[in-house]
C-alpha cells in the first residue's frame, strides 16, 4: 500500500462572557471548514479462499486486483454552546451547560481502499457539574458531560471550556490510537467525583473517581467481489467498498493522593491510580462463523504508584526525586498478552530566577529512568509515556 493524505482546515470561534454577582455565563459559536486530499494505491492481494455466511471457505483461491484512488473530501463543523456558573450560596457552585454540534466528514479516508463519500453526525450534549465547599478544609467536586469529537487536528482548537469542575470533557480520543487507529466523530460520556481535604499540619488528601465512555461507528476499507467465476479460472470483478466496525470503550479510574509538607523547604507525597479499560470491537457485517475476530472484548487493568520527595530553597534552588511503579494485566486476547511489573526512578535539580511577582524563569536538569528499565505496557489503558532508556534532559522555561 502507498498512502498519502493532506489536511487543510480553517477555524473561527466567537465567545462572549457575562459576569454578574452570582452568575458567570459563557456562550459561543465555532465554525470549522476544510478538506482532505487523499491518494491511495493498494496492490493486488495474495491468493485467498472465499468465505460466505452459509458455509465453509471454498476450495479455490482467488486474488483481488490493484486499486488506485485519488479523492478530495470535505470537513465542516458548526458548534453552538452555553455554560452557566451559578454561585447558589457561598459554599456551593453549580455548573450547567449544553452544546450542539453538527459535523460533516469523510466516510472513510484513512483505511484503504478509501471511499469518496461523506457522512454527517450531530449531537446535543448536556453538561453538569458542582463544586461544594464543605468546610474551609474540604471540597467536593462532581461532573457529567457528553461530547462529540472531531476528525483530525480540528478538535485541538477551541475556546469552549475543556473542563467541568476540574474534570476533562474534551478528548481527541479516549480509545488509544495505538490500539484502534484514529477515529472520526467519536462520542464521549464522562462521569467524575472527587473529594479534596486538608487534614491539618500540612497534610493534604484527595480521592477521585472517573467513568469514561466512548463509542465509534466507522467503516474500514474492503474489496467487494462480483461476478465470481470458479471455472475454468477463478476470477472476479473487484470494487472498493467498506465494512462496518463498532468500537465500544469504557474506562474506570480511581486515584488517591496524599501530600505532606515537612518544614518550609521539604515535601513528600504519593499518588496511586488504578485503571480498568474495556474495549469491545465488533464487525456487524461479518458473522462469527466466517471470522472469530468479528466480536472481541479485551480488558486491561493497570496500577501505578508514584512516590516523591521535593526540596525547595528560598534562594531558588530545587530538587525532586520520584519513583514510579507500574503493574498491568490483560485478558480477552486470542493470543496471550502478558502484563508487566516494573519500577522507574527519576531525579531532577534546578534553579528558579525570580524577577518579578508575575515573571520568572526556570532551569531544570533531569536524569530519568535511572536503572535503564524498558517496559511493555498495553496502550489500551491511558497513561503518560515513560522513557524506555536512561535519559538526560535539560529544560529552560520562562513564565510571564
C-alpha positions as semicolon CSV with decimal commas, in nm:
position;residue;x (nm);y (nm);z (nm)
1;X;0,000;0,000;0,000
2;X;0,112;0,354;-0,081
3;X;-0,093;0,615;0,107
4;X;-0,071;0,993;0,140
5;X;-0,322;1,237;0,290
6;X;-0,309;1,616;0,320
7;X;-0,541;1,805;0,554
8;X;-0,613;2,177;0,546
9;X;-0,871;2,345;0,767
10;X;-0,980;2,685;0,892
11;X;-1,137;2,754;1,230
12;X;-1,308;3,060;1,374
13;X;-1,483;3,098;1,708
14;X;-1,671;3,382;1,874
15;X;-1,721;3,372;2,250
16;X;-1,888;3,610;2,495
17;X;-1,856;3,607;2,876
18;X;-2,109;3,781;3,102
19;X;-2,029;3,810;3,472
20;X;-2,274;3,904;3,744
21;X;-2,265;3,878;4,120
22;X;-2,385;3,516;4,130
23;X;-2,367;3,410;3,763
24;X;-2,096;3,371;3,501
25;X;-2,234;3,288;3,157
26;X;-2,013;3,169;2,870
27;X;-2,169;3,142;2,523
28;X;-2,012;3,091;2,186
29;X;-2,024;2,955;1,834
30;X;-1,746;2,780;1,640
31;X;-1,724;2,714;1,266
32;X;-1,465;2,492;1,100
33;X;-1,419;2,413;0,734
34;X;-1,154;2,219;0,549
35;X;-1,075;1,918;0,339
36;X;-0,868;1,604;0,291
37;X;-0,678;1,527;-0,030
38;X;-0,603;1,155;-0,016
39;X;-0,419;0,928;-0,257
40;X;-0,412;0,553;-0,204
41;X;-0,261;0,273;-0,411
42;X;-0,341;-0,078;-0,293
43;X;-0,159;-0,364;-0,465
44;X;-0,302;-0,697;-0,566
45;X;-0,382;-0,930;-0,278
46;X;-0,228;-1,268;-0,216
47;X;-0,436;-1,572;-0,301
48;X;-0,721;-1,609;-0,052
49;X;-1,007;-1,855;-0,014
50;X;-1,362;-1,717;-0,032
51;X;-1,585;-1,741;0,275
52;X;-1,958;-1,685;0,299
53;X;-2,227;-1,684;0,563
54;X;-2,375;-2,017;0,454
55;X;-2,076;-2,245;0,475
56;X;-1,700;-2,301;0,495
57;X;-1,446;-2,139;0,260
58;X;-1,430;-2,255;-0,099
59;X;-1,152;-2,488;-0,211
60;X;-1,043;-2,241;-0,479
61;X;-0,822;-1,941;-0,403
62;X;-0,860;-1,601;-0,569
63;X;-0,678;-1,266;-0,562
64;X;-0,812;-0,910;-0,585
65;X;-0,671;-0,670;-0,842
66;X;-0,482;-0,345;-0,759
67;X;-0,686;-0,039;-0,664
68;X;-0,569;0,317;-0,736
69;X;-0,759;0,610;-0,580
70;X;-0,728;0,988;-0,552
71;X;-1,012;1,167;-0,370
72;X;-1,091;1,501;-0,207
73;X;-1,330;1,504;0,090
74;X;-1,480;1,792;0,287
75;X;-1,490;1,864;0,658
76;X;-1,739;2,106;0,811
77;X;-1,834;2,161;1,173
78;X;-2,076;2,401;1,343
79;X;-2,078;2,413;1,725
80;X;-2,301;2,627;1,948
81;X;-2,263;2,619;2,328
82;X;-2,358;2,792;2,652
83;X;-2,233;2,739;3,010
84;X;-2,357;2,899;3,330
85;X;-2,164;2,904;3,660
86;X;-2,417;2,982;3,934
87;X;-2,297;3,063;4,286
88;X;-2,609;2,937;4,457
89;X;-2,462;3,006;4,801
90;X;-2,115;3,081;4,936
91;X;-2,021;2,710;4,966
92;X;-2,200;2,583;4,651
93;X;-2,119;2,645;4,284
94;X;-2,343;2,482;4,023
95;X;-2,237;2,444;3,660
96;X;-2,478;2,375;3,379
97;X;-2,433;2,379;3,006
98;X;-2,532;2,245;2,668
99;X;-2,370;2,227;2,327
100;X;-2,492;2,136;1,982
101;X;-2,253;2,003;1,717
102;X;-2,318;1,935;1,350
103;X;-2,036;1,758;1,169
104;X;-1,980;1,660;0,805
105;X;-1,674;1,439;0,748
106;X;-1,530;1,174;0,511
107;X;-1,689;0,833;0,543
108;X;-1,350;0,662;0,510
109;X;-1,033;0,850;0,414
110;X;-0,789;0,650;0,634
111;X;-0,839;0,278;0,576
112;X;-0,752;0,164;0,221
113;X;-0,934;0,117;-0,003
114;X;-1,084;0,459;0,076
115;X;-1,429;0,592;-0,019
116;X;-1,523;0,914;-0,195
117;X;-1,827;0,964;0,027
118;X;-1,918;1,185;0,322
119;X;-2,124;1,134;0,635
120;X;-2,297;1,369;0,878
121;X;-2,341;1,342;1,253
122;X;-2,497;1,576;1,507
123;X;-2,549;1,568;1,882
124;X;-2,697;1,771;2,164
125;X;-2,460;1,737;2,461
126;X;-2,564;1,826;2,817
127;X;-2,307;1,933;3,080
128;X;-2,343;1,944;3,457
129;X;-2,108;2,000;3,748
130;X;-2,080;2,119;4,107
131;X;-1,813;2,242;4,346
132;X;-1,932;2,220;4,709
133;X;-1,701;2,367;4,972
134;X;-1,798;2,152;5,270
135;X;-1,568;2,340;5,509
136;X;-1,257;2,554;5,493
137;X;-1,056;2,231;5,460
138;X;-1,280;2,020;5,232
139;X;-1,432;2,047;4,886
140;X;-1,647;1,805;4,686
141;X;-1,644;1,815;4,306
142;X;-1,859;1,630;4,055
143;X;-1,935;1,640;3,684
144;X;-2,124;1,475;3,400
145;X;-2,063;1,556;3,032
146;X;-2,137;1,435;2,683
147;X;-1,936;1,549;2,379
148;X;-1,889;1,485;2,009
149;X;-1,533;1,452;1,887
150;X;-1,385;1,567;1,558
151;X;-1,193;1,407;1,274
152;X;-0,831;1,524;1,291
153;X;-0,642;1,823;1,432
154;X;-0,962;2,027;1,405
155;X;-1,066;1,911;1,752
156;X;-0,748;2,053;1,909
157;X;-0,851;2,417;1,854
158;X;-1,129;2,561;2,069
159;X;-1,220;2,836;2,313
160;X;-1,509;2,632;2,451
161;X;-1,434;2,518;2,810
162;X;-1,245;2,190;2,820
163;X;-1,315;2,114;3,189
164;X;-1,620;2,094;3,413
165;X;-1,548;2,121;3,788
166;X;-1,187;2,024;3,723
167;X;-1,271;1,715;3,512
168;X;-1,167;1,699;3,147
169;X;-1,452;1,680;2,895
170;X;-1,259;1,735;2,568
171;X;-1,059;1,449;2,418
172;X;-0,907;1,382;2,080
173;X;-0,969;1,016;2,152
174;X;-1,037;0,802;2,459
175;X;-0,959;0,486;2,264
176;X;-0,584;0,470;2,222
177;X;-0,484;0,531;1,860
178;X;-0,208;0,274;1,916
179;X;-0,486;0,016;1,957
180;X;-0,761;0,121;1,717
181;X;-0,608;0,390;1,498
182;X;-0,751;0,738;1,454
183;X;-1,130;0,766;1,478
184;X;-1,367;1,017;1,320
185;X;-1,665;1,164;1,508
186;X;-1,637;0,961;1,832
187;X;-1,889;1,024;2,109
188;X;-1,774;1,078;2,469
189;X;-1,955;1,043;2,800
190;X;-1,779;1,118;3,129
191;X;-1,866;1,095;3,499
192;X;-1,639;1,232;3,772
193;X;-1,647;1,268;4,151
194;X;-1,367;1,392;4,378
195;X;-1,307;1,491;4,740
196;X;-1,018;1,723;4,832
197;X;-0,937;1,755;5,203
198;X;-0,673;1,917;5,421
199;X;-0,610;1,705;5,729
200;X;-0,412;1,974;5,910
201;X;-0,039;2,019;5,984
202;X;0,036;2,048;5,613
203;X;-0,128;1,719;5,514
204;X;-0,343;1,708;5,201
205;X;-0,557;1,413;5,088
206;X;-0,759;1,357;4,773
207;X;-0,972;1,082;4,623
208;X;-1,102;1,093;4,268
209;X;-1,302;0,851;4,056
210;X;-1,395;0,868;3,688
211;X;-1,603;0,669;3,443
212;X;-1,514;0,739;3,080
213;X;-1,709;0,603;2,783
214;X;-1,664;0,637;2,409
215;X;-1,831;0,485;2,105
216;X;-1,721;0,490;1,742
217;X;-1,913;0,374;1,436
218;X;-1,694;0,376;1,128
219;X;-1,621;0,197;0,803
220;X;-1,299;0,017;0,716
221;X;-1,189;-0,037;0,358
222;X;-1,262;-0,369;0,192
223;X;-1,285;-0,524;-0,155
224;X;-1,629;-0,619;-0,286
225;X;-1,636;-0,910;-0,531
226;X;-1,895;-0,961;-0,802
227;X;-1,942;-1,195;-1,099
228;X;-1,725;-1,454;-0,925
229;X;-1,640;-1,744;-1,158
230;X;-1,475;-2,067;-1,039
231;X;-1,437;-2,249;-1,371
232;X;-1,228;-2,253;-1,575
233;X;-1,020;-1,986;-1,392
234;X;-1,112;-1,813;-1,065
235;X;-1,189;-1,453;-1,147
236;X;-1,399;-1,170;-1,007
237;X;-1,467;-0,802;-1,058
238;X;-1,350;-0,615;-0,751
239;X;-1,450;-0,265;-0,642
240;X;-1,358;-0,053;-0,343
241;X;-1,608;-0,095;-0,064
242;X;-1,620;-0,092;0,316
243;X;-1,738;-0,290;0,614
244;X;-1,885;-0,151;0,933
245;X;-1,693;-0,154;1,261
246;X;-1,829;-0,061;1,603
247;X;-1,600;0,028;1,896
248;X;-1,739;0,046;2,249
249;X;-1,488;0,165;2,511
250;X;-1,522;0,206;2,888
251;X;-1,258;0,303;3,142
252;X;-1,290;0,315;3,521
253;X;-1,032;0,513;3,718
254;X;-0,964;0,560;4,088
255;X;-0,693;0,799;4,208
256;X;-0,569;0,850;4,567
257;X;-0,325;1,129;4,656
258;X;-0,152;1,212;4,985
259;X;0,092;1,504;5,025
260;X;0,278;1,622;5,333
261;X;0,472;1,946;5,390
262;X;0,784;1,890;5,601
263;X;0,906;2,222;5,734
264;X;0,939;2,517;5,498
265;X;1,152;2,350;5,232
266;X;1,057;1,983;5,202
267;X;0,750;1,793;5,089
268;X;0,674;1,427;5,032
269;X;0,381;1,263;4,864
270;X;0,225;0,971;4,684
271;X;-0,026;0,917;4,405
272;X;-0,189;0,579;4,347
273;X;-0,403;0,514;4,039
274;X;-0,588;0,201;3,935
275;X;-0,748;0,184;3,593
276;X;-0,953;-0,080;3,412
277;X;-1,015;-0,034;3,039
278;X;-1,260;-0,247;2,840
279;X;-1,281;-0,235;2,459
280;X;-1,540;-0,426;2,258
281;X;-1,466;-0,445;1,885
282;X;-1,732;-0,582;1,651
283;X;-1,792;-0,608;1,276
284;X;-2,172;-0,625;1,230
285;X;-2,143;-0,739;0,866
286;X;-1,909;-1,032;0,940
287;X;-2,068;-1,331;1,119
288;X;-1,876;-1,528;1,379
289;X;-1,884;-1,835;1,152
290;X;-1,665;-1,653;0,900
291;X;-1,418;-1,493;1,140
292;X;-1,360;-1,544;1,509
293;X;-1,243;-1,185;1,527
294;X;-1,578;-1,033;1,435
295;X;-1,663;-0,969;1,801
296;X;-1,379;-0,933;2,056
297;X;-1,382;-0,799;2,410
298;X;-1,042;-0,709;2,559
299;X;-0,963;-0,579;2,907
300;X;-0,651;-0,421;3,058
301;X;-0,602;-0,341;3,429
302;X;-0,324;-0,101;3,527
303;X;-0,193;0,005;3,868
304;X;0,055;0,291;3,912
305;X;0,213;0,427;4,230
306;X;0,415;0,748;4,228
307;X;0,627;0,835;4,536
308;X;0,821;1,162;4,551
309;X;1,036;1,385;4,769
310;X;1,071;1,753;4,676
311;X;1,308;2,025;4,805
312;X;1,262;2,400;4,751
313;X;1,514;2,651;4,885
314;X;1,426;3,021;4,925
315;X;1,727;3,114;4,711
316;X;1,566;2,939;4,410
317;X;1,738;2,601;4,409
318;X;1,510;2,298;4,399
319;X;1,533;1,922;4,365
320;X;1,299;1,627;4,310
321;X;1,333;1,251;4,341
322;X;1,046;1,031;4,230
323;X;0,983;0,662;4,185
324;X;0,704;0,518;3,970
325;X;0,575;0,161;3,997
326;X;0,356;0,014;3,725
327;X;0,180;-0,321;3,708
328;X;-0,059;-0,434;3,435
329;X;-0,258;-0,746;3,347
330;X;-0,458;-0,824;3,031
331;X;-0,733;-1,064;2,935
332;X;-0,958;-1,143;2,640
333;X;-0,684;-1,161;2,376
334;X;-0,679;-1,456;2,134
335;X;-0,301;-1,472;2,177
336;X;-0,192;-1,430;2,537
337;X;-0,074;-1,075;2,603
338;X;0,145;-1,077;2,914
339;X;0,140;-0,783;3,151
340;X;0,438;-0,607;3,308
341;X;0,564;-0,514;3,654
342;X;0,847;-0,261;3,691
343;X;0,987;0,049;3,868
344;X;1,118;0,374;3,719
345;X;1,329;0,629;3,911
346;X;1,384;0,994;3,815
347;X;1,589;1,275;3,968
348;X;1,575;1,650;3,893
349;X;1,765;1,957;4,007
350;X;1,730;2,318;3,902
351;X;1,716;2,687;3,979
352;X;1,435;2,945;3,954
353;X;1,527;3,301;3,861
354;X;1,257;3,521;4,011
355;X;1,247;3,864;3,851
356;X;0,905;3,995;3,948
357;X;0,593;3,856;4,105
358;X;0,441;3,793;3,761
359;X;0,760;3,681;3,583
360;X;1,006;3,401;3,644
361;X;1,249;3,172;3,464
362;X;1,342;2,813;3,546
363;X;1,641;2,599;3,450
364;X;1,597;2,227;3,521
365;X;1,826;1,926;3,470
366;X;1,700;1,570;3,495
367;X;1,823;1,213;3,481
368;X;1,526;0,988;3,402
369;X;1,487;0,612;3,419
370;X;1,799;0,574;3,630
371;X;1,803;0,195;3,609
372;X;1,758;0,189;3,229
373;X;1,437;-0,015;3,263
374;X;1,235;-0,084;2,948
375;X;0,867;-0,180;2,971
376;X;0,584;-0,348;2,782
377;X;0,253;-0,181;2,871
378;X;-0,068;-0,237;2,676
379;X;-0,179;0,108;2,547
380;X;-0,544;0,015;2,600
381;X;-0,511;0,197;2,935
382;X;-0,450;0,571;2,921
383;X;-0,116;0,656;3,081
384;X;0,166;0,907;3,042
385;X;0,451;0,782;2,825
386;X;0,763;0,675;3,014
387;X;1,122;0,682;2,893
388;X;1,243;0,343;2,772
389;X;1,613;0,422;2,823
390;X;1,821;0,619;3,070
391;X;1,775;0,979;2,953
392;X;1,935;1,312;3,043
393;X;1,717;1,621;2,995
394;X;1,772;1,996;3,010
395;X;1,485;2,244;3,004
396;X;1,450;2,620;3,034
397;X;1,115;2,786;3,093
398;X;1,017;3,149;3,107
399;X;0,689;3,249;3,274
400;X;0,524;3,585;3,208
